[in-house]
Amino acid sequence: MLIIIKKMINFQNKKIVITGATGGFGGALVEKFKTKGGTVMATGTKNEKLEAIKKKHSSCKIKKFDIAEHSRIENFIEDASLELGGLDILINKPVLMLTTYH
């Protein structure tokens, strides 16, 4: 059954935006969608990590963006859609910071 499900999941030519792609989980998502044939735009707040993604996946589009800038989200999505030629999947995976308050 698992083999059938794996064959059904096809991201070939799907246009995917991943926010928070410079973190561990976001980076793993970029890797997985690229290996499944997706056209990926990776976003994050750290230029050096975005450049590392671009170096590893030359066809991956990168864009510096901070999802915490709420007033820019709508424009960002429109720009990403234009740059990719459409948008099929948006994964909003911002960083999660845990802290203890005393």
N, C-alpha and C positions, 0 to 999 in steps of 0.2 A: 504494500500500500504506500509506503514512504517513497519508493522509487517513482510511482505514478504521480504523486503530489509534486516531487521535485521536478519532474518533466513538465508539469502543468505551469509551474512558476517560470515565466519567461519575461524578462525585462528588456529584451532586445529592442533597441530604438526608443525605449521609454525615456522621457526627459524628467530628470529627478533633481530636486534641490534639497540639500542637506544643510541645515543650520547647525552650528556647533560641531562642524566637521574636524576641527583641529584638536579635539579631545580624543581620548581612547575609544570610547564607544562610537562617536561620530566618525572617526577614522576607519573603524571596522566596517561601518555602514558603507562608506565610500568604496572600500576594497570589495565588499560583497556585491554591490550594485555594478561596479565596473566589470567584475568577473562574469556577471550575468548578462552583460551586453548593454547596460544602461548608459545613457548620456548624462553625466553627472556634473552639477555645479556644487562645489564645496564652499561653504562660507564659515567664517569665524572671525575672531578679533586679533589673531596673532599672525602678522605678515610672514614671519620665518616659518611657521608651521604650514601656512597656506602654500608657500613656495616649495616646501618639502613634498606636499601632496602633488603639486604640479610636476615636480621633478620625477616622482615615482609614476605618475599617471599623466603623461604629456597631453592626452586628449581631454583631460578633466579641466573644466573651467573653474576658476577660483574668483572669489569676490570677498573683500573685507566688509563685514557687516556685523553690527552688534544688535541682536534681537531685542535688547533692552531699550533701544531707541524706538519706542512704540509709534511715534509720529511718522517714522520712515518706512514702516513695514509694508504698507500698501504699495508705495512707489517701488520698494525693493522687489516685491513679487512681480509687479508689472515689468520692471526692467529685466528681471531674471527670465521671465517668460519670453520677452522679445529676444533676448540674447540666445536662448535655447531653441527658439522657433516653436514655442509652446511649452506647456507644463503639464505633466501627467501625475507626478507625485511630489508632494512637499512634506519633508520630514522636519518638524520643528523640534530639534533636540538641543535646547540651550544647556549651558553648563549648570550643574547643581553644586552649590557650595554649602557645606554644612559647617556650622560654628556653634559654640556653646556660649551662652550669655550668662553672666554671673550677677 
